[in-house]
């Protein structure tokens, strides 16, 4: 057959195929319209290729207005939500996903099924709003039952507000009806106004719960402490018409509470002190970020030519910054708790550190003096806990001198039973204590201060720490003549070699690229200047996510990463783990003014540099990690 003869046959076959294809598409459309789930078919550009009738209803738009539209234009409310993230992840990974999502403006809860295809993504949305509403109502019903059940442990009551009739039952036999006004005549006079005020306020408001604890005297003259709880029922207009509740006799519990009231208050104060410790750690972190650029800048300024006056000024500024850094370390020592790590402790250094803290914190009317024996022996203990002992005793001495006085710290070598000891004395010229108070001074929760002004745990903690190190503590006190605490600690049998500082050579870089990650702009600026002066190249990032973007572009060039541990968006540990996953052999130095080396190493860091750090320490660490 000629080509002209076959053309009609081919064209007819194609038309038949197209007709059959349209029939299949129509059958598919009818099938999709028959299902209750909303169906949305997207191409790779997120444009809607097909929707069923349920999707039109859910999206509140006809198919003609939806087809060809970008999903995010049709449903802008889902941008930035889990729905968007799941859709993008499914299309990129080719993996199916199932989850629930809420479309707030549409008032819908849906169960979403995501099915990636070669053409794009198919989305099936099942309206779960009715189920959610049923669950909410069931939860409310369960909550009401729980309230009633918990309220009926002793006595139950039902108050008809309109008729002021209170039905009350306790057990099977004791049942009565009175007015609430008559029943409350026996509420303690000191509690009656509060009782009525709270009840009326709850009824007048829009809440559903009321409770109160009050004292009550029954007809036999017996006194009780009662707790009443009520569930307030309201009509369609929100007006209360009935209160159903229960009353529990807590007399015995409150009597026990009364005996323990002071101890409970002191425990609460201890918890507050723990919170202060956490707050102190946060403050220390911020202060370290302030001090870090100051100390780093000193190195840059010293490189310039200055006259003698300027050099002395720079030295004073640097000394003040170092002193601030020392104070911050003391704050962190307090904030990090009392995990015991024993070792040789220089008593002189410990007292000098406490002296620095006290001179900046004691009132001006208290004089501080220290006397340390010239060749004072070292002791084996936890340096942090020794610091806490000295600080607690010093604070206790300060509190004993409200009108001013003298706080004296003394350290001397002593031999007790032929064994070497060090005795540290903390004396004040304050009010002193009676023998009775002295006998109780180390008891947990004992305090002579007003509730809220002391925990009663300070001296108890001091005694526990000293005893745990094989030492003991004695007290000498006379009313009106002050107090002296004497801490006796076993000393080491051998001297601890003193370490001498040697000025090390500052190594220059070889043009290596350093990725500097820190959310503090001043630290990034000064650190970059230091590194560039010493022949390093620097690229910076403001947080972990930013660092990953930089690494994605310049990862092959980057020789080492210097990252802070505490940052917004993505913190240091997360960034370290992500970078190590990309290049396990990448050298990473973690820095922080709050986190510890253990946290850094646990995240995968190779070195840890506490803030604030000076340029020689930073440069030495860079040289060491780049030249193993």
ZAMARGU-4260 file (C-alpha; in steps of 0.2 Angstrom, whole numbers, plus 5000, padded with zeros to 4 digits):
<rodrens>
0) 5000/5000/5000 | 5006/5018/4996 | 5009/5030/5010 | 4994/5040/5005 | 4983/5024/5007
5) 4990/5021/5025 | 4988/5038/5032 | 4969/5037/5035 | 4972/5020/5044 | 4986/5028/5055
10) 4976/5043/5059 | 4961/5033/5063 | 4971/5022/5075 | 4978/5037/5084 | 4960/5045/5086
15) 4954/5029/5093 | 4968/5029/5106 | 4964/5047/5110 | 4946/5042/5113 | 4950/5028/5123
20) 4963/5038/5133 | 4949/5051/5137 | 4937/5037/5142 | 4950/5031/5154 | 4953/5049/5161
25) 4935/5051/5163 | 4933/5035/5172 | 4947/5040/5183 | 4940/5057/5186 | 4923/5049/5191
30) 4932/5037/5202 | 4941/5051/5211 | 4925/5061/5213 | 4917/5046/5221 | 4930/5045/5235
35) 4927/5056/5250 | 4946/5060/5252 | 4952/5076/5243 | 4964/5072/5229 | 4977/5084/5222
40) 4989/5080/5209 | 5005/5091/5207 | 5019/5092/5194 | 5037/5095/5199 | 5034/5114/5199
45) 5020/5112/5212 | 5006/5116/5200 | 4990/5108/5201 | 4987/5095/5187 | 4971/5087/5193
50) 4959/5089/5208 | 4943/5079/5213 | 4926/5086/5219 | 4931/5084/5237 | 4947/5094/5234
55) 4936/5108/5226 | 4925/5108/5242 | 4940/5108/5254 | 4949/5122/5245 | 4933/5131/5242
60) 4937/5134/5223 | 4931/5126/5207 | 4942/5115/5197 | 4944/5128/5183 | 4951/5141/5195
65) 4963/5128/5203 | 4971/5119/5189 | 4988/5126/5184 | 4989/5136/5200 | 5004/5134/5212
70) 5000/5124/5227 | 5008/5138/5239 | 4997/5151/5230 | 4981/5141/5233 | 4986/5137/5251
75) 4997/5151/5257 | 4993/5146/5275 | 5004/5131/5274 | 5020/5140/5270 | 5032/5137/5284
80) 5022/5123/5292 | 5025/5105/5294 | 5014/5102/5279 | 5025/5111/5267 | 5041/5103/5274
85) 5033/5085/5272 | 5028/5089/5254 | 5045/5095/5249 | 5054/5081/5258 | 5042/5068/5249
90) 5045/5076/5232 | 5064/5077/5234 | 5066/5059/5242 | 5053/5050/5232 | 5047/5042/5248
95) 5028/5042/5254 | 5023/5050/5270 | 5008/5051/5281 | 5004/5064/5294 | 4990/5075/5301
100) 4990/5094/5298 | 4979/5108/5303 | 4973/5121/5291 | 4967/5135/5303 | 4959/5148/5291
105) 4949/5133/5283 | 4944/5126/5300 | 4950/5109/5295 | 4961/5095/5303 | 4966/5083/5289
110) 4976/5067/5287 | 4988/5069/5273 | 4995/5054/5262 | 5009/5060/5251 | 5013/5048/5236
115) 5027/5054/5224 | 5026/5049/5206 | 5036/5051/5190 | 5025/5066/5186 | 5026/5074/5203
120) 5016/5072/5219 | 4999/5065/5223 | 4991/5071/5239 | 4976/5063/5247 | 4968/5073/5261
125) 4955/5066/5273 | 4945/5078/5283 | 4948/5073/5301 | 4938/5088/5309 | 4923/5078/5315
130) 4935/5065/5323 | 4945/5079/5331 | 4929/5087/5338 | 4923/5071/5344 | 4939/5068/5353
135) 4938/5085/5361 | 4921/5082/5367 | 4926/5065/5374 | 4941/5073/5383 | 4930/5086/5391
140) 4918/5072/5396 | 4932/5062/5404 | 4939/5078/5412 | 4922/5082/5420 | 4921/5064/5426
145) 4939/5065/5433 | 4934/5081/5442 | 4919/5074/5450 | 4928/5058/5455 | 4942/5067/5463
150) 4929/5078/5472 | 4919/5064/5480 | 4933/5056/5490 | 4926/5062/5507 | 4910/5072/5505
155) 4900/5077/5489 | 4888/5092/5487 | 4877/5100/5474 | 4873/5118/5476 | 4857/5125/5466
160) 4862/5143/5464 | 4844/5149/5459 | 4836/5142/5475 | 4852/5143/5486 | 4849/5124/5491
165) 4865/5114/5496 | 4863/5096/5495 | 4877/5087/5505 | 4881/5069/5507 | 4895/5060/5517
170) 4893/5041/5516 | 4877/5032/5514 | 4868/5039/5530 | 4874/5057/5532 | 4864/5067/5519
175) 4856/5084/5521 | 4849/5100/5513 | 4853/5117/5519 | 4857/5134/5511 | 4875/5138/5508
180) 4873/5154/5518 | 4868/5144/5533 | 4881/5131/5531 | 4895/5143/5530 | 4891/5151/5546
185) 4903/5140/5554 | 4918/5144/5543 | 4932/5152/5553 | 4929/5171/5554 | 4947/5175/5547
190) 4943/5164/5532 | 4925/5168/5529 | 4927/5184/5518 | 4940/5176/5507 | 4929/5160/5505
195) 4914/5170/5499 | 4925/5182/5489 | 4933/5168/5479 | 4917/5159/5477 | 4907/5174/5470
200) 4922/5179/5459 | 4922/5161/5451 | 4904/5161/5449 | 4903/5178/5441 | 4918/5174/5429
205) 4918/5163/5414 | 4928/5149/5422 | 4922/5131/5427 | 4933/5128/5442 | 4933/5134/5460
210) 4943/5128/5475 | 4947/5134/5492 | 4955/5129/5509 | 4947/5135/5525 | 4945/5132/5543
215) 4928/5125/5549 | 4920/5121/5566 | 4906/5109/5566 | 4890/5108/5577 | 4900/5098/5590
220) 4913/5111/5592 | 4927/5101/5583 | 4939/5111/5572 | 4944/5105/5555 | 4953/5111/5540
225) 4943/5108/5524 | 4947/5109/5505 | 4932/5111/5494 | 4932/5109/5475 | 4918/5113/5464
230) 4914/5112/5445 | 4903/5127/5439 | 4890/5123/5427 | 4884/5137/5415 | 4869/5139/5403
235) 4871/5144/5385 | 4873/5162/5390 | 4887/5158/5402 | 4877/5161/5417 | 4881/5149/5432
240) 4866/5139/5438 | 4874/5125/5448 | 4890/5120/5457 | 4894/5102/5459 | 4909/5097/5470
245) 4917/5088/5485 | 4925/5092/5501 | 4940/5084/5509 | 4946/5084/5527 | 4964/5089/5527
250) 4966/5093/5545 | 4979/5080/5549 | 4989/5084/5533 | 4989/5103/5538 | 4995/5099/5555
255) 5010/5090/5548 | 5012/5104/5536 | 5012/5117/5550 | 5026/5108/5559 | 5036/5107/5543
260) 5032/5124/5537 | 5049/5132/5540 | 5058/5117/5533 | 5048/5118/5517 | 5051/5137/5516
265) 5070/5134/5517 | 5069/5120/5504 | 5060/5132/5492 | 5074/5145/5496 | 5087/5131/5491
270) 5078/5129/5475 | 5078/5147/5471 | 5097/5147/5475 | 5099/5133/5462 | 5090/5144/5450
275) 5101/5159/5454 | 5116/5147/5450 | 5108/5144/5433 | 5106/5163/5430 | 5124/5166/5436
280) 5130/5154/5423 | 5120/5164/5409 | 5127/5180/5415 | 5144/5173/5415 | 5142/5168/5397
285) 5137/5185/5392 | 5151/5193/5402 | 5164/5182/5394 | 5158/5187/5377 | 5161/5205/5382
290) 5178/5202/5389 | 5184/5191/5374 | 5186/5205/5361 | 5194/5216/5374 | 5208/5204/5378
295) 5210/5200/5360 | 5211/5218/5355 | 5225/5221/5368 | 5237/5211/5356 | 5233/5221/5341
300) 5235/5237/5351 | 5252/5232/5358 | 5258/5229/5340 | 5257/5248/5337 | 5270/5261/5343
305) 5264/5269/5359 | 5272/5281/5372 | 5274/5275/5390 | 5258/5283/5396 | 5248/5274/5383
310) 5257/5257/5386 | 5253/5259/5405 | 5235/5262/5401 | 5234/5247/5390 | 5242/5237/5404
315) 5229/5243/5416 | 5214/5239/5404 | 5221/5222/5401 | 5224/5219/5419 | 5206/5224/5423
320) 5199/5213/5409 | 5209/5198/5416 | 5202/5202/5433 | 5184/5202/5426 | 5188/5185/5418
325) 5194/5178/5435 | 5177/5184/5443 | 5167/5176/5429 | 5177/5160/5432 | 5172/5161/5450
330) 5153/5163/5445 | 5154/5148/5434 | 5163/5138/5448 | 5147/5142/5458 | 5135/5139/5444
335) 5141/5122/5438 | 5138/5113/5455 | 5148/5102/5466 | 5154/5087/5456 | 5169/5081/5466
340) 5186/5081/5456 | 5200/5079/5469 | 5217/5085/5466 | 5232/5095/5473 | 5225/5112/5477
345) 5236/5127/5481 | 5228/5135/5497 | 5236/5152/5494 | 5228/5153/5476 | 5211/5147/5483
350) 5211/5161/5496 | 5217/5174/5484 | 5203/5170/5472 | 5190/5171/5486 | 5198/5188/5491
355) 5196/5195/5473 | 5177/5190/5474 | 5175/5197/5491 | 5183/5214/5488 | 5171/5217/5474
360) 5156/5211/5483 | 5158/5216/5502 | 5149/5231/5508 | 5161/5246/5510 | 5159/5246/5529
365) 5167/5228/5530 | 5186/5228/5530 | 5194/5212/5523 | 5211/5206/5528 | 5220/5190/5524
370) 5235/5181/5532 | 5243/5166/5523 | 5258/5157/5530 | 5273/5159/5518 | 5276/5141/5514
375) 5258/5135/5515 | 5256/5117/5511 | 5244/5110/5497 | 5229/5100/5501 | 5221/5086/5491
380) 5203/5091/5488 | 5190/5096/5475 | 5195/5114/5471 | 5177/5119/5467 | 5171/5112/5484
385) 5185/5121/5494 | 5180/5137/5485 | 5162/5134/5491 | 5167/5131/5509 | 5177/5148/5509
390) 5163/5157/5500 | 5149/5151/5512 | 5159/5155/5527 | 5164/5172/5521 | 5146/5176/5516
395) 5140/5170/5533 | 5153/5181/5541 | 5147/5196/5531 | 5129/5193/5536 | 5134/5193/5554
400) 5141/5211/5552 | 5125/5221/5547 | 5133/5237/5554 | 5150/5234/5547 | 5166/5226/5555
405) 5181/5216/5550 | 5182/5199/5540 | 5198/5190/5542 | 5204/5175/5533 | 5220/5166/5539
410) 5229/5150/5533 | 5243/5141/5543 | 5251/5124/5543 | 5248/5113/5558 | 5254/5096/5563
415) 5240/5085/5571 | 5244/5068/5578 | 5261/5069/5568 | 5252/5072/5552 | 5252/5088/5541
420) 5237/5098/5540 | 5232/5116/5535 | 5220/5126/5545 | 5210/5140/5537 | 5201/5152/5549
425) 5187/5164/5544 | 5183/5177/5558 | 5171/5191/5559 | 5168/5204/5572 | 5150/5203/5572
430) 5136/5198/5584 | 5142/5181/5589 | 5132/5166/5594 | 5126/5159/5610 | 5131/5141/5615
435) 5114/5134/5611 | 5115/5141/5593 | 5133/5135/5591 | 5127/5117/5595 | 5114/5118/5581
440) 5123/5128/5568 | 5128/5113/5557 | 5110/5105/5558 | 5102/5105/5541 | 5089/5119/5539
445) 5094/5128/5555 | 5096/5146/5553 | 5095/5162/5564 | 5089/5172/5549 | 5071/5177/5544
450) 5062/5165/5532 | 5067/5170/5515 | 5084/5177/5520 | 5093/5161/5522 | 5092/5142/5517
455) 5099/5135/5533 | 5109/5123/5522 | 5125/5133/5519 | 5134/5128/5535 | 5127/5110/5534
460) 5135/5109/5517 | 5151/5116/5523 | 5152/5103/5536 | 5148/5089/5524 | 5161/5095/5512
465) 5175/5096/5525 | 5171/5079/5532 | 5170/5071/5515 | 5188/5076/5513 | 5194/5069/5530
470) 5194/5086/5538 | 5184/5094/5552 | 5177/5111/5557 | 5176/5120/5574 | 5167/5136/5579
475) 5173/5148/5592 | 5159/5162/5596 | 5155/5174/5610 | 5139/5184/5609 | 5144/5202/5605
480) 5162/5197/5601 | 5161/5189/5584 | 5164/5171/5577 | 5178/5161/5571 | 5176/5145/5560
485) 5192/5134/5559 | 5193/5122/5545 | 5206/5109/5547 | 5211/5099/5531 | 5224/5085/5528
490) 5239/5092/5519 | 5249/5083/5505 | 5265/5074/5512 | 5275/5081/5497 | 5276/5098/5490
495) 5268/5102/5473 | 5280/5109/5461 | 5276/5127/5456 | 5274/5130/5438 | 5284/5144/5430
500) 5277/5154/5416 | 5288/5154/5400 | 5285/5165/5386 | 5282/5154/5371 | 5285/5159/5353
505) 5269/5164/5344 | 5268/5154/5328 | 5262/5161/5312 | 5250/5153/5300 | 5254/5148/5282
510) 5239/5155/5274 | 5227/5142/5280 | 5208/5146/5279 | 5199/5147/5296 | 5180/5146/5297
515) 5176/5157/5312 | 5158/5154/5318 | 5151/5166/5332 | 5135/5175/5334 | 5144/5190/5343
520) 5150/5202/5330 | 5164/5210/5340 | 5172/5193/5343 | 5171/5189/5325 | 5179/5206/5320
525) 5193/5206/5333 | 5197/5187/5330 | 5197/5189/5312 | 5210/5204/5313 | 5221/5194/5325
530) 5221/5179/5313 | 5224/5189/5298 | 5239/5198/5306 | 5247/5181/5310 | 5245/5175/5291
535) 5228/5166/5292 | 5214/5168/5280 | 5197/5169/5288 | 5179/5166/5282 | 5165/5169/5295
540) 5148/5163/5300 | 5135/5170/5313 | 5128/5153/5318 | 5129/5134/5314 | 5117/5134/5299
545) 5126/5149/5291 | 5143/5139/5294 | 5136/5124/5284 | 5131/5136/5270 | 5149/5143/5270
550) 5156/5125/5271 | 5146/5119/5256 | 5154/5133/5246 | 5172/5133/5252 | 5173/5116/5261
555) 5188/5111/5251 | 5198/5126/5256 | 5194/5126/5275 | 5208/5119/5286 | 5200/5122/5303
560) 5184/5127/5311 | 5184/5139/5326 | 5166/5139/5333 | 5156/5145/5348 | 5145/5133/5357
565) 5130/5144/5361 | 5122/5152/5346 | 5105/5155/5339 | 5097/5145/5325 | 5109/5131/5326
570) 5121/5129/5341 | 5139/5124/5341 | 5136/5105/5346 | 5124/5103/5331 | 5136/5112/5319
575) 5150/5101/5325 | 5141/5085/5322 | 5135/5091/5305 | 5152/5097/5299 | 5160/5080/5305
580) 5147/5071/5296 | 5152/5080/5280 | 5171/5078/5283 | 5176/5067/5298 | 5194/5073/5298
585) 5190/5091/5299 | 5199/5100/5313 | 5187/5109/5325 | 5190/5120/5340 | 5176/5124/5351
590) 5175/5139/5361 | 5163/5144/5375 | 5161/5156/5390 | 5149/5143/5398 | 5150/5126/5391
595) 5163/5114/5397 | 5176/5104/5387 | 5166/5088/5391 | 5151/5095/5381 | 5163/5100/5366
600) 5172/5084/5365 | 5155/5074/5367 | 5149/5084/5351 | 5165/5079/5342 | 5177/5094/5344
605) 5195/5091/5343 | 5200/5105/5355 | 5191/5116/5368 | 5196/5135/5371 | 5187/5143/5385
610) 5182/5161/5383 | 5189/5174/5386 | 5205/5168/5377 | 5221/5178/5373 | 5229/5178/5355
615) 5244/5167/5361 | 5233/5154/5367 | 5222/5154/5352 | 5237/5154/5340 | 5246/5140/5349
620) 5231/5129/5348 | 5229/5133/5330 | 5247/5128/5326 | 5245/5112/5336 | 5230/5106/5328
625) 5236/5111/5310 | 5253/5103/5313 | 5250/5087/5323
</rodrens>
